[in-house]
Each structure stands twice: as C-alpha cells, then as structure tokens.
Amino acid sequence: MITPTTYPTRIEQQDTDFTFRASISTMICSVLNVAGLDANAKGFGVSDLNVDNHTWVLSRLAIELDYLPAKFETFDIETWISSYNRLISTRNFILTNQSGTKFGEATSQWCMLDLKERKAVDLSSLHENYGKYVLGDLNSTIARPKKLAPLTHPTKEHTHQAAYSDIDFNRHVNALRYLDLMLDMVPFENLALSRALRVDLQYVQECYYGDNLTVRYQKEGNVTMFEILRNQTNIAVKCQIEWF
Amino acid sequence: MITPTTYPTRIEQQDTDFTFRASISTMICSVLNVAGLDANAKGFGVSDLNVDNHTWVLSRLAIELDYLPAKFETFDIETWISSYNRLISTRNFILTNQSGTKFGEATSQWCMLDLKERKAVDLSSLHENYGKYVLGDLNSTIARPKKLAPLTHPTKEHTHQAAYSDIDFNRHVNALRYLDLMLDMVPFENLALSRALRVDLQYVQECYYGDNLTVRYQKEGNVTMFEILRNQTNIAVKCQIEWF
C-alpha cells in the first residue's frame, strides 16, 4: 500500500536568521527540497522528466506554521501527492515536531513544462505510474493556495536587476530568491517576532538574468502583501503573508 | 594518533548554476561547512565557543580548483588544523574526486572573537585541547591566502544596501553573500567557462544590516579583482580570482 513518506529535517546554524530561528525562506526551502527528494525517489523527479525534456514548475504554494523552529531543532516533513488533473499536480506536507505535535502544513501546485516547446504538458499522459501515488487529502486541513489580487496601493517599492547569484540552473530567477527580495521589504523589527503565519505564493511568469525586478509592498492590518513586476510591466510573482 | 578527517560531499541540483556545475560559492560553502562540522566534532565548534561568548571569525581564505564539479558529482574534503599562533588558526583542506585524484585545495585563517568585548581572543588560551589537533602542512601545497592591495582603477561599481536576506545569525552580512555580490559583477559569459581557478578572499571589516556595500571590479589579464566598501569609506572585503 502506498502511504505518505516522511523526511527528517534539521535546522542548521546557516539556516537561521538573527532570531536564531529558521527563516521563512528556510522553511519553504525545506518543503521544496522534500518535494524534490520524494519525486526523485518515486521515479518522476526532475532528472527523470529531463529525459523527455520536461520539468516541474512550481505554480502556487501555501504554508502555515505555528512557529519557526529554533537552531538545531529537528522535525519531520511528511509528503504525498493529494490530487492531479490535466494541468496541475498538488503535493501536500505535514510538519511534526519531536514531541509528535503537528506545527505546520503546506500545499503546493505544480505544472509540468516542456522545455523545448515552452508549453504545459498534459498530466494525463502520466496516468499509469503517477495515479497510484495520488492519496487524496488524508490528514491535510490547509486551504489551497489563494489566488492573489494585484496590489491596490503599494507603499514601498524597490528595484533589483536579476544577477548571476539570483538565477538557478534553469537560467530563471530562483523561486526562493523572489521570496528573499520580498522579505527584504519587511521592517527588520517585524521579522524579530516569532508568530504563527501563513504564506501564499503565486508564480505567474519567469524572470531571467538582467531583468528588472520591481518589488512592491503593501500592509493591511496583519496581512503583508507583495508583488514583483518583471521589467516594469507584467506581474511575475505575488505573495501574501498573514501574521497571527 | 590524530589524522585529518574526511567528509564526503555531493553537488545537489540546487548547488549548481546555469552551467550545471557547482558555483564558486557552492565550493567555498562546502569547505566552510566542513570546517564547522570538524570543529564541532572535535569540541571547539561555534556552539562550544558560544558558552564563553566566543566565536570563530573567518579572516582569509584561498581555494584552488582544477575544475568545478558537475551536478550529482561526489568528492571528499579532507581537513585538519595545520598551525596556529596567538591570533590566527589555519585550517587546510584537500579535495579528492571519485577517481582518487586531487582536484582542489584550500586554506583558511580564523580569529577567535570575544562577542561581548568585540576583541580578538588570544589563542594560546586553547593550548591543551587544541594543540594536539595541529598537524602541520601534511600534503598541502597551496600558498597561504594573499594579502590583497586596494584596487587601483576599478572599471565597474555597484551599490547594494545590506538587507535581511544578506545577514546571518550574527547580524553580519554573510561571508558567502559578499562573494555572490562580487561574482554578480563578472560578465555572464565568463562564468560559463569551466576553468581552473584560484580565489583569495580577505575579510577586513564586518558589515551590518542597512550598510551600503559598494562593490568594485577590476580586471587585469586573467585576474579579476574586487573590493567591497562599507558605507563609502572603509574596505570591508577584498577578493581576487585568477583564472587559468
């Protein structure tokens, strides 16, 4: 019987920020690493897809955390594919601490891209090998990633030209680098508080080396909203952080 | 008998750049991680020193590589303390690939800092527990890190304000982040070539959140030189890359 797989994770010193806790980027990075490991282990990772010139592309992600784990804390990330249709495969995660308490959940939506045609691949072509790993929602209670609206009255803006250290092996700006650029807009003192939070991320368009990324920031009560414009025109990434 | 310790290392997908090889940052990060692991394992890591409010601070580093390893390549990093005096402890590294061929070497110089007094600690106080781990140069042939001169005629300059994603748990700009900012000045096409190289890094002064980092670039033949000014005045970091 196919069941979710659990990956033990540990917060190393280099994963922490000035609060001696994992940063939000570290936590999302951990979840994405586990997604990659699990897909590889089951034969549909990026290396397997590359044979056909296909790759996974993260479209949306939501993560909810009761707290950010401290330095050297260990926890388990349980992951499985919950559903898929022709365009989107959804992978869920449950994070459990060493006392056996669930302290976080995440859900991610992925498209498959044909690198040659630069077009989405119909996921029904995966049917046989993939379908057996699809387990439904199980113990997952997290709401699916939100569709985020454009900002109405951004109060801060910062422009950064995408450089070598921002791009990944695909020559795109790295998914986590967008997040870093957005978190860099949050006042330092707000990042010092360890609070429960929910992050919604929506990747709309890829950005490349040399592109101008304009990061916009807007705050409404306990919700911080961001968007990144590619070359002053199209929205490339949207993000929202709710602090509880 | 105390001998050098060997740490197996593997280049994961997220460690590679657009050339599908490890980036220079990845290689230096691997070496620094091994330094941390080895010091921890032997009882004089950052966590041990923190008890006395001390920490290790990287002062200079040199690395020589015949090539940058490809994605999923595995190799061994052998490390040991080669010498120390009152101010500086020197740790060396030899990198050996899966065919048993040495393809790289590194050497690093560390000071110990008293975090309360913000002053260097006299390393002779470590004598008893530390001295037995000091093994001399052994098979190391790399020249010690160079003392680098200020740039005479920089041809490019870029200013970046140190943000949340640039700083580490110490509230300083991360040692590798300086390197990224400098490599971001190198023309993209130069980074596409996999060549033997030597990097010399010299950390002169710490930079903090909000500081203006001015990155300067100068090229002379096969040598690329960089320096980072803190708030338009003092040189904080110097670096030189020789491409062979």
Interface residues (C-beta under 8 A of the other chain):
Chain A: Q13 Q14 T16 D17 F18 F20 S25 N33 G36 V46 K71 A163 Y164 S165 I167 D168 F169 N170 R171 D180 L181 L183 D184 V186 F188 L191 Y209
Chain B: Q13 Q14 T16 D17 F18 F20 S25 N33 G36 V46 K71 A163 Y164 S165 I167 D168 F169 N170 R171 D180 L181 L183 D184 V186 F188 L191 Y209
